[in-house]
């Protein structure tokens, strides 16, 4: 499966117990939605591999899961850090004003004065909200992805307009 066809929706954490279960960090809202999306794709050696968890259940702020062939703590520990994705077509369509992070990646960011601040290089989920990481001219600008600062997202034009001053 091609990278553009996959949306990263979580990652595998450390082992959970001694019988091969792993912690799963979900990037979906709410986090339990991840259990509904199938099949899961795990990025192993830079290739997406389809894997079907045999069990998934909520645990704390995330999920725990087990996979066929992973039966002990050492095997589970070897999975730590693996990105978890799903094919784009299994995800629901977004509502107005909602976006998948993948769709915003690489968009040009401009402030209200029309000054280009750079391109969306990534995101940081800091709890109460997401922060855009905008890379430009050798520096990064961090902009909270909230209505107060993000005034317009235009996927067709490939740009985001923000109420944000030029970095000093």
Phi and psi in radians as a Rosetta constraint file:
Dihedral C 1 N 2 CA 2 C 2 CIRCULARHARMONIC -1.323 0.35
Dihedral N 2 CA 2 C 2 N 3 CIRCULARHARMONIC 2.607 0.35
Dihedral C 2 N 3 CA 3 C 3 CIRCULARHARMONIC -0.964 0.35
Dihedral N 3 CA 3 C 3 N 4 CIRCULARHARMONIC -0.696 0.35
Dihedral C 3 N 4 CA 4 C 4 CIRCULARHARMONIC -1.192 0.35
Dihedral N 4 CA 4 C 4 N 5 CIRCULARHARMONIC -0.323 0.35
Dihedral C 4 N 5 CA 5 C 5 CIRCULARHARMONIC -1.546 0.35
Dihedral N 5 CA 5 C 5 N 6 CIRCULARHARMONIC -0.082 0.35
Dihedral C 5 N 6 CA 6 C 6 CIRCULARHARMONIC -1.972 0.35
Dihedral N 6 CA 6 C 6 N 7 CIRCULARHARMONIC 2.347 0.35
Dihedral C 6 N 7 CA 7 C 7 CIRCULARHARMONIC -1.891 0.35
Dihedral N 7 CA 7 C 7 N 8 CIRCULARHARMONIC 2.161 0.35
Dihedral C 7 N 8 CA 8 C 8 CIRCULARHARMONIC -1.318 0.35
Dihedral N 8 CA 8 C 8 N 9 CIRCULARHARMONIC 2.139 0.35
Dihedral C 8 N 9 CA 9 C 9 CIRCULARHARMONIC -2.105 0.35
Dihedral N 9 CA 9 C 9 N 10 CIRCULARHARMONIC 0.074 0.35
Dihedral C 9 N 10 CA 10 C 10 CIRCULARHARMONIC 3.046 0.35
Dihedral N 10 CA 10 C 10 N 11 CIRCULARHARMONIC -3.025 0.35
Dihedral C 10 N 11 CA 11 C 11 CIRCULARHARMONIC -2.630 0.35
Dihedral N 11 CA 11 C 11 N 12 CIRCULARHARMONIC 2.723 0.35
Dihedral C 11 N 12 CA 12 C 12 CIRCULARHARMONIC -1.506 0.35
Dihedral N 12 CA 12 C 12 N 13 CIRCULARHARMONIC 2.277 0.35
Dihedral C 12 N 13 CA 13 C 13 CIRCULARHARMONIC -1.682 0.35
Dihedral N 13 CA 13 C 13 N 14 CIRCULARHARMONIC -2.678 0.35
Dihedral C 13 N 14 CA 14 C 14 CIRCULARHARMONIC -1.350 0.35
Dihedral N 14 CA 14 C 14 N 15 CIRCULARHARMONIC 3.095 0.35
Dihedral C 14 N 15 CA 15 C 15 CIRCULARHARMONIC -1.176 0.35
Dihedral N 15 CA 15 C 15 N 16 CIRCULARHARMONIC 2.684 0.35
Dihedral C 15 N 16 CA 16 C 16 CIRCULARHARMONIC -2.160 0.35
Dihedral N 16 CA 16 C 16 N 17 CIRCULARHARMONIC 1.853 0.35
Dihedral C 16 N 17 CA 17 C 17 CIRCULARHARMONIC 1.380 0.35
Dihedral N 17 CA 17 C 17 N 18 CIRCULARHARMONIC -2.829 0.35
Dihedral C 17 N 18 CA 18 C 18 CIRCULARHARMONIC -2.007 0.35
Dihedral N 18 CA 18 C 18 N 19 CIRCULARHARMONIC 0.063 0.35
Dihedral C 18 N 19 CA 19 C 19 CIRCULARHARMONIC -1.870 0.35
Dihedral N 19 CA 19 C 19 N 20 CIRCULARHARMONIC 0.384 0.35
Dihedral C 19 N 20 CA 20 C 20 CIRCULARHARMONIC 1.632 0.35
Dihedral N 20 CA 20 C 20 N 21 CIRCULARHARMONIC 0.053 0.35
Dihedral C 20 N 21 CA 21 C 21 CIRCULARHARMONIC -1.316 0.35
Dihedral N 21 CA 21 C 21 N 22 CIRCULARHARMONIC 2.667 0.35
Dihedral C 21 N 22 CA 22 C 22 CIRCULARHARMONIC -2.236 0.35
Dihedral N 22 CA 22 C 22 N 23 CIRCULARHARMONIC 2.644 0.35
Dihedral C 22 N 23 CA 23 C 23 CIRCULARHARMONIC -1.308 0.35
Dihedral N 23 CA 23 C 23 N 24 CIRCULARHARMONIC 2.530 0.35
Dihedral C 23 N 24 CA 24 C 24 CIRCULARHARMONIC -2.223 0.35
Dihedral N 24 CA 24 C 24 N 25 CIRCULARHARMONIC 2.143 0.35
Dihedral C 24 N 25 CA 25 C 25 CIRCULARHARMONIC -1.610 0.35
Dihedral N 25 CA 25 C 25 N 26 CIRCULARHARMONIC 2.095 0.35
Dihedral C 25 N 26 CA 26 C 26 CIRCULARHARMONIC -1.671 0.35
Dihedral N 26 CA 26 C 26 N 27 CIRCULARHARMONIC 2.382 0.35
Dihedral C 26 N 27 CA 27 C 27 CIRCULARHARMONIC -1.742 0.35
Dihedral N 27 CA 27 C 27 N 28 CIRCULARHARMONIC 0.112 0.35
Dihedral C 27 N 28 CA 28 C 28 CIRCULARHARMONIC -1.511 0.35
Dihedral N 28 CA 28 C 28 N 29 CIRCULARHARMONIC 2.806 0.35
Dihedral C 28 N 29 CA 29 C 29 CIRCULARHARMONIC -2.136 0.35
Dihedral N 29 CA 29 C 29 N 30 CIRCULARHARMONIC 2.035 0.35
Dihedral C 29 N 30 CA 30 C 30 CIRCULARHARMONIC -1.242 0.35
Dihedral N 30 CA 30 C 30 N 31 CIRCULARHARMONIC 2.840 0.35
Dihedral C 30 N 31 CA 31 C 31 CIRCULARHARMONIC -1.065 0.35
Dihedral N 31 CA 31 C 31 N 32 CIRCULARHARMONIC -0.525 0.35
Dihedral C 31 N 32 CA 32 C 32 CIRCULARHARMONIC -1.160 0.35
Dihedral N 32 CA 32 C 32 N 33 CIRCULARHARMONIC -0.320 0.35
Dihedral C 32 N 33 CA 33 C 33 CIRCULARHARMONIC -1.019 0.35
Dihedral N 33 CA 33 C 33 N 34 CIRCULARHARMONIC -0.504 0.35
Dihedral C 33 N 34 CA 34 C 34 CIRCULARHARMONIC -0.962 0.35
Dihedral N 34 CA 34 C 34 N 35 CIRCULARHARMONIC -0.627 0.35
Dihedral C 34 N 35 CA 35 C 35 CIRCULARHARMONIC -1.104 0.35
Dihedral N 35 CA 35 C 35 N 36 CIRCULARHARMONIC -0.389 0.35
Dihedral C 35 N 36 CA 36 C 36 CIRCULARHARMONIC -1.420 0.35
Dihedral N 36 CA 36 C 36 N 37 CIRCULARHARMONIC -0.419 0.35
Dihedral C 36 N 37 CA 37 C 37 CIRCULARHARMONIC -1.507 0.35
Dihedral N 37 CA 37 C 37 N 38 CIRCULARHARMONIC 2.153 0.35
Dihedral C 37 N 38 CA 38 C 38 CIRCULARHARMONIC -2.443 0.35
Dihedral N 38 CA 38 C 38 N 39 CIRCULARHARMONIC 2.654 0.35
Dihedral C 38 N 39 CA 39 C 39 CIRCULARHARMONIC -1.380 0.35
Dihedral N 39 CA 39 C 39 N 40 CIRCULARHARMONIC 2.801 0.35
Dihedral C 39 N 40 CA 40 C 40 CIRCULARHARMONIC -1.439 0.35
Dihedral N 40 CA 40 C 40 N 41 CIRCULARHARMONIC 2.551 0.35
Dihedral C 40 N 41 CA 41 C 41 CIRCULARHARMONIC -2.056 0.35
Dihedral N 41 CA 41 C 41 N 42 CIRCULARHARMONIC 2.187 0.35
Dihedral C 41 N 42 CA 42 C 42 CIRCULARHARMONIC -1.860 0.35
Dihedral N 42 CA 42 C 42 N 43 CIRCULARHARMONIC 2.339 0.35
Dihedral C 42 N 43 CA 43 C 43 CIRCULARHARMONIC -1.552 0.35
Dihedral N 43 CA 43 C 43 N 44 CIRCULARHARMONIC 1.761 0.35
Dihedral C 43 N 44 CA 44 C 44 CIRCULARHARMONIC -2.054 0.35
Dihedral N 44 CA 44 C 44 N 45 CIRCULARHARMONIC 2.163 0.35
Dihedral C 44 N 45 CA 45 C 45 CIRCULARHARMONIC 0.915 0.35
Dihedral N 45 CA 45 C 45 N 46 CIRCULARHARMONIC 0.783 0.35
Dihedral C 45 N 46 CA 46 C 46 CIRCULARHARMONIC 1.111 0.35
Dihedral N 46 CA 46 C 46 N 47 CIRCULARHARMONIC 0.318 0.35
Dihedral C 46 N 47 CA 47 C 47 CIRCULARHARMONIC -2.209 0.35
Dihedral N 47 CA 47 C 47 N 48 CIRCULARHARMONIC 2.481 0.35
Dihedral C 47 N 48 CA 48 C 48 CIRCULARHARMONIC -1.463 0.35
Dihedral N 48 CA 48 C 48 N 49 CIRCULARHARMONIC 2.187 0.35
Dihedral C 48 N 49 CA 49 C 49 CIRCULARHARMONIC -2.102 0.35
Dihedral N 49 CA 49 C 49 N 50 CIRCULARHARMONIC 2.289 0.35
Dihedral C 49 N 50 CA 50 C 50 CIRCULARHARMONIC -1.283 0.35
Dihedral N 50 CA 50 C 50 N 51 CIRCULARHARMONIC 2.232 0.35
Dihedral C 50 N 51 CA 51 C 51 CIRCULARHARMONIC -2.379 0.35
Dihedral N 51 CA 51 C 51 N 52 CIRCULARHARMONIC 2.432 0.35
Dihedral C 51 N 52 CA 52 C 52 CIRCULARHARMONIC -1.956 0.35
Dihedral N 52 CA 52 C 52 N 53 CIRCULARHARMONIC 1.930 0.35
Dihedral C 52 N 53 CA 53 C 53 CIRCULARHARMONIC -1.143 0.35
Dihedral N 53 CA 53 C 53 N 54 CIRCULARHARMONIC 2.425 0.35
Dihedral C 53 N 54 CA 54 C 54 CIRCULARHARMONIC -1.388 0.35
Dihedral N 54 CA 54 C 54 N 55 CIRCULARHARMONIC -0.468 0.35
Dihedral C 54 N 55 CA 55 C 55 CIRCULARHARMONIC -2.559 0.35
Dihedral N 55 CA 55 C 55 N 56 CIRCULARHARMONIC 2.471 0.35
Dihedral C 55 N 56 CA 56 C 56 CIRCULARHARMONIC -2.449 0.35
Dihedral N 56 CA 56 C 56 N 57 CIRCULARHARMONIC 2.340 0.35
Dihedral C 56 N 57 CA 57 C 57 CIRCULARHARMONIC -2.619 0.35
Dihedral N 57 CA 57 C 57 N 58 CIRCULARHARMONIC 2.688 0.35
Dihedral C 57 N 58 CA 58 C 58 CIRCULARHARMONIC -1.130 0.35
Dihedral N 58 CA 58 C 58 N 59 CIRCULARHARMONIC 2.553 0.35
Dihedral C 58 N 59 CA 59 C 59 CIRCULARHARMONIC -2.706 0.35
Dihedral N 59 CA 59 C 59 N 60 CIRCULARHARMONIC 2.041 0.35
Dihedral C 59 N 60 CA 60 C 60 CIRCULARHARMONIC 1.046 0.35
Dihedral N 60 CA 60 C 60 N 61 CIRCULARHARMONIC -2.267 0.35
Dihedral C 60 N 61 CA 61 C 61 CIRCULARHARMONIC -1.570 0.35
Dihedral N 61 CA 61 C 61 N 62 CIRCULARHARMONIC 0.007 0.35
Dihedral C 61 N 62 CA 62 C 62 CIRCULARHARMONIC -2.318 0.35
Dihedral N 62 CA 62 C 62 N 63 CIRCULARHARMONIC -2.494 0.35
Dihedral C 62 N 63 CA 63 C 63 CIRCULARHARMONIC -2.329 0.35
Dihedral N 63 CA 63 C 63 N 64 CIRCULARHARMONIC 2.860 0.35
Dihedral C 63 N 64 CA 64 C 64 CIRCULARHARMONIC -2.217 0.35
Dihedral N 64 CA 64 C 64 N 65 CIRCULARHARMONIC 2.619 0.35
Dihedral C 64 N 65 CA 65 C 65 CIRCULARHARMONIC -2.572 0.35
Dihedral N 65 CA 65 C 65 N 66 CIRCULARHARMONIC 2.771 0.35
Dihedral C 65 N 66 CA 66 C 66 CIRCULARHARMONIC -2.297 0.35
Dihedral N 66 CA 66 C 66 N 67 CIRCULARHARMONIC 2.621 0.35
Dihedral C 66 N 67 CA 67 C 67 CIRCULARHARMONIC -2.147 0.35
Dihedral N 67 CA 67 C 67 N 68 CIRCULARHARMONIC 2.552 0.35
Dihedral C 67 N 68 CA 68 C 68 CIRCULARHARMONIC -1.012 0.35
Dihedral N 68 CA 68 C 68 N 69 CIRCULARHARMONIC 2.420 0.35
Dihedral C 68 N 69 CA 69 C 69 CIRCULARHARMONIC 1.522 0.35
Dihedral N 69 CA 69 C 69 N 70 CIRCULARHARMONIC -0.119 0.35
Dihedral C 69 N 70 CA 70 C 70 CIRCULARHARMONIC -1.967 0.35
Dihedral N 70 CA 70 C 70 N 71 CIRCULARHARMONIC 1.802 0.35
Dihedral C 70 N 71 CA 71 C 71 CIRCULARHARMONIC -2.120 0.35
Dihedral N 71 CA 71 C 71 N 72 CIRCULARHARMONIC -0.009 0.35
Dihedral C 71 N 72 CA 72 C 72 CIRCULARHARMONIC -2.498 0.35
Dihedral N 72 CA 72 C 72 N 73 CIRCULARHARMONIC 2.992 0.35
Dihedral C 72 N 73 CA 73 C 73 CIRCULARHARMONIC -1.077 0.35
Dihedral N 73 CA 73 C 73 N 74 CIRCULARHARMONIC -0.665 0.35
Dihedral C 73 N 74 CA 74 C 74 CIRCULARHARMONIC -1.133 0.35
Dihedral N 74 CA 74 C 74 N 75 CIRCULARHARMONIC -0.744 0.35
Dihedral C 74 N 75 CA 75 C 75 CIRCULARHARMONIC -1.142 0.35
Dihedral N 75 CA 75 C 75 N 76 CIRCULARHARMONIC -0.680 0.35
Dihedral C 75 N 76 CA 76 C 76 CIRCULARHARMONIC -1.148 0.35
Dihedral N 76 CA 76 C 76 N 77 CIRCULARHARMONIC -0.724 0.35
Dihedral C 76 N 77 CA 77 C 77 CIRCULARHARMONIC -1.090 0.35
Dihedral N 77 CA 77 C 77 N 78 CIRCULARHARMONIC -0.570 0.35
Dihedral C 77 N 78 CA 78 C 78 CIRCULARHARMONIC -1.174 0.35
Dihedral N 78 CA 78 C 78 N 79 CIRCULARHARMONIC -0.305 0.35
Dihedral C 78 N 79 CA 79 C 79 CIRCULARHARMONIC -1.535 0.35
Dihedral N 79 CA 79 C 79 N 80 CIRCULARHARMONIC -0.189 0.35
Dihedral C 79 N 80 CA 80 C 80 CIRCULARHARMONIC -0.978 0.35
Dihedral N 80 CA 80 C 80 N 81 CIRCULARHARMONIC 2.344 0.35
Dihedral C 80 N 81 CA 81 C 81 CIRCULARHARMONIC 1.581 0.35
Dihedral N 81 CA 81 C 81 N 82 CIRCULARHARMONIC -0.098 0.35
Dihedral C 81 N 82 CA 82 C 82 CIRCULARHARMONIC -1.255 0.35
Dihedral N 82 CA 82 C 82 N 83 CIRCULARHARMONIC 2.311 0.35
Dihedral C 82 N 83 CA 83 C 83 CIRCULARHARMONIC -1.269 0.35
Dihedral N 83 CA 83 C 83 N 84 CIRCULARHARMONIC 2.511 0.35
Dihedral C 83 N 84 CA 84 C 84 CIRCULARHARMONIC -2.064 0.35
Dihedral N 84 CA 84 C 84 N 85 CIRCULARHARMONIC 2.184 0.35
Dihedral C 84 N 85 CA 85 C 85 CIRCULARHARMONIC -2.262 0.35
Dihedral N 85 CA 85 C 85 N 86 CIRCULARHARMONIC 3.020 0.35
Dihedral C 85 N 86 CA 86 C 86 CIRCULARHARMONIC -2.417 0.35
Dihedral N 86 CA 86 C 86 N 87 CIRCULARHARMONIC 2.724 0.35
Dihedral C 86 N 87 CA 87 C 87 CIRCULARHARMONIC -1.117 0.35
Dihedral N 87 CA 87 C 87 N 88 CIRCULARHARMONIC 2.411 0.35
Dihedral C 87 N 88 CA 88 C 88 CIRCULARHARMONIC -0.921 0.35
Dihedral N 88 CA 88 C 88 N 89 CIRCULARHARMONIC -0.659 0.35
Dihedral C 88 N 89 CA 89 C 89 CIRCULARHARMONIC -1.208 0.35
Dihedral N 89 CA 89 C 89 N 90 CIRCULARHARMONIC -0.245 0.35
Dihedral C 89 N 90 CA 90 C 90 CIRCULARHARMONIC -1.494 0.35
Dihedral N 90 CA 90 C 90 N 91 CIRCULARHARMONIC -0.206 0.35
Dihedral C 90 N 91 CA 91 C 91 CIRCULARHARMONIC -1.483 0.35
Dihedral N 91 CA 91 C 91 N 92 CIRCULARHARMONIC 2.593 0.35
Dihedral C 91 N 92 CA 92 C 92 CIRCULARHARMONIC -1.212 0.35
Dihedral N 92 CA 92 C 92 N 93 CIRCULARHARMONIC 2.723 0.35
Dihedral C 92 N 93 CA 93 C 93 CIRCULARHARMONIC -1.118 0.35
Dihedral N 93 CA 93 C 93 N 94 CIRCULARHARMONIC 2.579 0.35
Dihedral C 93 N 94 CA 94 C 94 CIRCULARHARMONIC -1.424 0.35
Dihedral N 94 CA 94 C 94 N 95 CIRCULARHARMONIC 2.647 0.35
Dihedral C 94 N 95 CA 95 C 95 CIRCULARHARMONIC -1.437 0.35
Dihedral N 95 CA 95 C 95 N 96 CIRCULARHARMONIC 2.955 0.35
Dihedral C 95 N 96 CA 96 C 96 CIRCULARHARMONIC -1.003 0.35
Dihedral N 96 CA 96 C 96 N 97 CIRCULARHARMONIC 2.291 0.35
Dihedral C 96 N 97 CA 97 C 97 CIRCULARHARMONIC 1.460 0.35
Dihedral N 97 CA 97 C 97 N 98 CIRCULARHARMONIC 0.034 0.35
Dihedral C 97 N 98 CA 98 C 98 CIRCULARHARMONIC -1.929 0.35
Dihedral N 98 CA 98 C 98 N 99 CIRCULARHARMONIC 2.558 0.35
Dihedral C 98 N 99 CA 99 C 99 CIRCULARHARMONIC -2.529 0.35
Dihedral N 99 CA 99 C 99 N 100 CIRCULARHARMONIC 2.564 0.35
Dihedral C 99 N 100 CA 100 C 100 CIRCULARHARMONIC -1.449 0.35
Dihedral N 100 CA 100 C 100 N 101 CIRCULARHARMONIC 2.411 0.35
Dihedral C 100 N 101 CA 101 C 101 CIRCULARHARMONIC -0.922 0.35
Dihedral N 101 CA 101 C 101 N 102 CIRCULARHARMONIC -0.654 0.35
Dihedral C 101 N 102 CA 102 C 102 CIRCULARHARMONIC -1.008 0.35
Dihedral N 102 CA 102 C 102 N 103 CIRCULARHARMONIC -0.602 0.35
Dihedral C 102 N 103 CA 103 C 103 CIRCULARHARMONIC -1.279 0.35
Dihedral N 103 CA 103 C 103 N 104 CIRCULARHARMONIC -0.379 0.35
Dihedral C 103 N 104 CA 104 C 104 CIRCULARHARMONIC -1.609 0.35
Dihedral N 104 CA 104 C 104 N 105 CIRCULARHARMONIC -0.343 0.35
Dihedral C 104 N 105 CA 105 C 105 CIRCULARHARMONIC -0.988 0.35
Dihedral N 105 CA 105 C 105 N 106 CIRCULARHARMONIC 2.230 0.35
Dihedral C 105 N 106 CA 106 C 106 CIRCULARHARMONIC 1.509 0.35
Dihedral N 106 CA 106 C 106 N 107 CIRCULARHARMONIC -0.094 0.35
Dihedral C 106 N 107 CA 107 C 107 CIRCULARHARMONIC -1.191 0.35
Dihedral N 107 CA 107 C 107 N 108 CIRCULARHARMONIC 2.558 0.35
Dihedral C 107 N 108 CA 108 C 108 CIRCULARHARMONIC -1.306 0.35
Dihedral N 108 CA 108 C 108 N 109 CIRCULARHARMONIC 2.457 0.35
Dihedral C 108 N 109 CA 109 C 109 CIRCULARHARMONIC -2.035 0.35
Dihedral N 109 CA 109 C 109 N 110 CIRCULARHARMONIC 2.226 0.35
Dihedral C 109 N 110 CA 110 C 110 CIRCULARHARMONIC -2.187 0.35
Dihedral N 110 CA 110 C 110 N 111 CIRCULARHARMONIC 2.535 0.35
Dihedral C 110 N 111 CA 111 C 111 CIRCULARHARMONIC -1.544 0.35
Dihedral N 111 CA 111 C 111 N 112 CIRCULARHARMONIC 3.135 0.35
Dihedral C 111 N 112 CA 112 C 112 CIRCULARHARMONIC -1.176 0.35
Dihedral N 112 CA 112 C 112 N 113 CIRCULARHARMONIC -0.323 0.35
Dihedral C 112 N 113 CA 113 C 113 CIRCULARHARMONIC -1.490 0.35
Dihedral N 113 CA 113 C 113 N 114 CIRCULARHARMONIC -0.014 0.35
Dihedral C 113 N 114 CA 114 C 114 CIRCULARHARMONIC 1.529 0.35
Dihedral N 114 CA 114 C 114 N 115 CIRCULARHARMONIC 0.102 0.35
Dihedral C 114 N 115 CA 115 C 115 CIRCULARHARMONIC -1.380 0.35
Dihedral N 115 CA 115 C 115 N 116 CIRCULARHARMONIC 2.227 0.35
Dihedral C 115 N 116 CA 116 C 116 CIRCULARHARMONIC -1.277 0.35
Dihedral N 116 CA 116 C 116 N 117 CIRCULARHARMONIC 2.172 0.35
Dihedral C 116 N 117 CA 117 C 117 CIRCULARHARMONIC -1.668 0.35
Dihedral N 117 CA 117 C 117 N 118 CIRCULARHARMONIC -0.259 0.35
Dihedral C 117 N 118 CA 118 C 118 CIRCULARHARMONIC 2.325 0.35
Dihedral N 118 CA 118 C 118 N 119 CIRCULARHARMONIC -2.776 0.35
Dihedral C 118 N 119 CA 119 C 119 CIRCULARHARMONIC -2.080 0.35
Dihedral N 119 CA 119 C 119 N 120 CIRCULARHARMONIC 2.646 0.35
Dihedral C 119 N 120 CA 120 C 120 CIRCULARHARMONIC -1.149 0.35
Dihedral N 120 CA 120 C 120 N 121 CIRCULARHARMONIC 2.037 0.35
Dihedral C 120 N 121 CA 121 C 121 CIRCULARHARMONIC -1.781 0.35
Dihedral N 121 CA 121 C 121 N 122 CIRCULARHARMONIC -0.308 0.35
Dihedral C 121 N 122 CA 122 C 122 CIRCULARHARMONIC 3.031 0.35
Dihedral N 122 CA 122 C 122 N 123 CIRCULARHARMONIC -2.953 0.35
Dihedral C 122 N 123 CA 123 C 123 CIRCULARHARMONIC -2.495 0.35
Dihedral N 123 CA 123 C 123 N 124 CIRCULARHARMONIC 2.663 0.35
Dihedral C 123 N 124 CA 124 C 124 CIRCULARHARMONIC -2.240 0.35
Dihedral N 124 CA 124 C 124 N 125 CIRCULARHARMONIC 2.180 0.35
Dihedral C 124 N 125 CA 125 C 125 CIRCULARHARMONIC -1.658 0.35
Dihedral N 125 CA 125 C 125 N 126 CIRCULARHARMONIC 1.852 0.35
Dihedral C 125 N 126 CA 126 C 126 CIRCULARHARMONIC -1.775 0.35
Dihedral N 126 CA 126 C 126 N 127 CIRCULARHARMONIC 0.287 0.35
Dihedral C 126 N 127 CA 127 C 127 CIRCULARHARMONIC 1.824 0.35
Dihedral N 127 CA 127 C 127 N 128 CIRCULARHARMONIC -1.457 0.35
Dihedral C 127 N 128 CA 128 C 128 CIRCULARHARMONIC -1.155 0.35
Dihedral N 128 CA 128 C 128 N 129 CIRCULARHARMONIC -0.484 0.35
Dihedral C 128 N 129 CA 129 C 129 CIRCULARHARMONIC -2.798 0.35
Dihedral N 129 CA 129 C 129 N 130 CIRCULARHARMONIC 3.022 0.35
Dihedral C 129 N 130 CA 130 C 130 CIRCULARHARMONIC -1.691 0.35
Dihedral N 130 CA 130 C 130 N 131 CIRCULARHARMONIC 2.558 0.35
Dihedral C 130 N 131 CA 131 C 131 CIRCULARHARMONIC -2.000 0.35
Dihedral N 131 CA 131 C 131 N 132 CIRCULARHARMONIC 2.262 0.35
Dihedral C 131 N 132 CA 132 C 132 CIRCULARHARMONIC -1.327 0.35
Dihedral N 132 CA 132 C 132 N 133 CIRCULARHARMONIC 2.350 0.35
Dihedral C 132 N 133 CA 133 C 133 CIRCULARHARMONIC -1.796 0.35
Dihedral N 133 CA 133 C 133 N 134 CIRCULARHARMONIC 1.946 0.35
Dihedral C 133 N 134 CA 134 C 134 CIRCULARHARMONIC -1.889 0.35
Dihedral N 134 CA 134 C 134 N 135 CIRCULARHARMONIC 2.090 0.35
Dihedral C 134 N 135 CA 135 C 135 CIRCULARHARMONIC -1.751 0.35
Dihedral N 135 CA 135 C 135 N 136 CIRCULARHARMONIC 2.268 0.35
Dihedral C 135 N 136 CA 136 C 136 CIRCULARHARMONIC -2.792 0.35
Dihedral N 136 CA 136 C 136 N 137 CIRCULARHARMONIC 2.399 0.35
Dihedral C 136 N 137 CA 137 C 137 CIRCULARHARMONIC 0.757 0.35
Dihedral N 137 CA 137 C 137 N 138 CIRCULARHARMONIC 0.817 0.35
Dihedral C 137 N 138 CA 138 C 138 CIRCULARHARMONIC 1.404 0.35
Dihedral N 138 CA 138 C 138 N 139 CIRCULARHARMONIC 0.074 0.35
Dihedral C 138 N 139 CA 139 C 139 CIRCULARHARMONIC -2.326 0.35
Dihedral N 139 CA 139 C 139 N 140 CIRCULARHARMONIC 2.998 0.35
Dihedral C 139 N 140 CA 140 C 140 CIRCULARHARMONIC -2.113 0.35
Dihedral N 140 CA 140 C 140 N 141 CIRCULARHARMONIC 2.491 0.35
Dihedral C 140 N 141 CA 141 C 141 CIRCULARHARMONIC -2.078 0.35
Dihedral N 141 CA 141 C 141 N 142 CIRCULARHARMONIC 2.301 0.35
Dihedral C 141 N 142 CA 142 C 142 CIRCULARHARMONIC -1.807 0.35
Dihedral N 142 CA 142 C 142 N 143 CIRCULARHARMONIC 2.128 0.35
Dihedral C 142 N 143 CA 143 C 143 CIRCULARHARMONIC -2.222 0.35
Dihedral N 143 CA 143 C 143 N 144 CIRCULARHARMONIC 2.115 0.35
Dihedral C 143 N 144 CA 144 C 144 CIRCULARHARMONIC -1.026 0.35
Dihedral N 144 CA 144 C 144 N 145 CIRCULARHARMONIC 2.284 0.35
Dihedral C 144 N 145 CA 145 C 145 CIRCULARHARMONIC -1.512 0.35
Dihedral N 145 CA 145 C 145 N 146 CIRCULARHARMONIC 1.299 0.35
Dihedral C 145 N 146 CA 146 C 146 CIRCULARHARMONIC -2.340 0.35
Dihedral N 146 CA 146 C 146 N 147 CIRCULARHARMONIC 2.725 0.35
Dihedral C 146 N 147 CA 147 C 147 CIRCULARHARMONIC -0.991 0.35
Dihedral N 147 CA 147 C 147 N 148 CIRCULARHARMONIC -0.518 0.35
Dihedral C 147 N 148 CA 148 C 148 CIRCULARHARMONIC -1.069 0.35
Dihedral N 148 CA 148 C 148 N 149 CIRCULARHARMONIC -0.564 0.35
Dihedral C 148 N 149 CA 149 C 149 CIRCULARHARMONIC -1.934 0.35
Dihedral N 149 CA 149 C 149 N 150 CIRCULARHARMONIC -0.583 0.35
Dihedral C 149 N 150 CA 150 C 150 CIRCULARHARMONIC -1.697 0.35
Dihedral N 150 CA 150 C 150 N 151 CIRCULARHARMONIC 1.874 0.35
Dihedral C 150 N 151 CA 151 C 151 CIRCULARHARMONIC -1.625 0.35
Dihedral N 151 CA 151 C 151 N 152 CIRCULARHARMONIC -0.408 0.35
Dihedral C 151 N 152 CA 152 C 152 CIRCULARHARMONIC -2.791 0.35
Dihedral N 152 CA 152 C 152 N 153 CIRCULARHARMONIC 2.394 0.35
Dihedral C 152 N 153 CA 153 C 153 CIRCULARHARMONIC -2.129 0.35
Dihedral N 153 CA 153 C 153 N 154 CIRCULARHARMONIC 2.146 0.35
Dihedral C 153 N 154 CA 154 C 154 CIRCULARHARMONIC -2.167 0.35
Dihedral N 154 CA 154 C 154 N 155 CIRCULARHARMONIC 1.695 0.35
Dihedral C 154 N 155 CA 155 C 155 CIRCULARHARMONIC -1.142 0.35
Dihedral N 155 CA 155 C 155 N 156 CIRCULARHARMONIC -0.617 0.35
Dihedral C 155 N 156 CA 156 C 156 CIRCULARHARMONIC -1.127 0.35
Dihedral N 156 CA 156 C 156 N 157 CIRCULARHARMONIC -0.718 0.35
Dihedral C 156 N 157 CA 157 C 157 CIRCULARHARMONIC -1.485 0.35
Dihedral N 157 CA 157 C 157 N 158 CIRCULARHARMONIC -0.196 0.35
Dihedral C 157 N 158 CA 158 C 158 CIRCULARHARMONIC 1.237 0.35
Dihedral N 158 CA 158 C 158 N 159 CIRCULARHARMONIC 0.706 0.35
Dihedral C 158 N 159 CA 159 C 159 CIRCULARHARMONIC -2.525 0.35
Dihedral N 159 CA 159 C 159 N 160 CIRCULARHARMONIC 2.699 0.35
Dihedral C 159 N 160 CA 160 C 160 CIRCULARHARMONIC -2.194 0.35
Dihedral N 160 CA 160 C 160 N 161 CIRCULARHARMONIC 2.324 0.35
Dihedral C 160 N 161 CA 161 C 161 CIRCULARHARMONIC -1.864 0.35
Dihedral N 161 CA 161 C 161 N 162 CIRCULARHARMONIC 2.363 0.35
Dihedral C 161 N 162 CA 162 C 162 CIRCULARHARMONIC -2.273 0.35
Dihedral N 162 CA 162 C 162 N 163 CIRCULARHARMONIC 2.651 0.35
Dihedral C 162 N 163 CA 163 C 163 CIRCULARHARMONIC -1.635 0.35
Dihedral N 163 CA 163 C 163 N 164 CIRCULARHARMONIC 1.495 0.35
Dihedral C 163 N 164 CA 164 C 164 CIRCULARHARMONIC -2.651 0.35
Dihedral N 164 CA 164 C 164 N 165 CIRCULARHARMONIC 2.307 0.35
Dihedral C 164 N 165 CA 165 C 165 CIRCULARHARMONIC -1.320 0.35
Dihedral N 165 CA 165 C 165 N 166 CIRCULARHARMONIC 2.761 0.35
Dihedral C 165 N 166 CA 166 C 166 CIRCULARHARMONIC -1.049 0.35
Dihedral N 166 CA 166 C 166 N 167 CIRCULARHARMONIC 2.374 0.35
Dihedral C 166 N 167 CA 167 C 167 CIRCULARHARMONIC -1.084 0.35
Dihedral N 167 CA 167 C 167 N 168 CIRCULARHARMONIC 2.512 0.35
